[in-house]
């Protein structure tokens, strides 16, 4: 588990780290997931993201970046939750693997 000083603070750096931890089979599974089925990653990849990147433990910078990417005023990001943020990050991983970003 990453410690607080290692937490990525932006979506881009989080995606870099997440992809670096995945094996080829995991990457292929994510890549082959249909856009409408990304919610199916919530309890696997999403849980890994929430736990490893400190979304439940105070990674405010990454939470703000996720909120900002969704058009939510970062001053009110506290209303943004870890589950939604992990969804943003899962989708960003999927887009990167599919070269859509």
C-alpha angles and dihedrals in degrees: 000000000000117000122228095265090057098050114120112238101201135051091242095053091044091053090049090053096043093051091047089059096050124093120223094263092053091048091050092048091052093043092052094049112111116241091243090054099053090107086071087072092062098098097037114032092015094054090047090052094047093049101039099041097048098245090147094037105056110284089154095164093059092042089053092049091050091048091047091051088057093050095255115143104252089221087068095039089117085081087059115095135216093242093057092044091052088052090054090050094046090052091047090053090049091049092049093049090049092044091240097130 
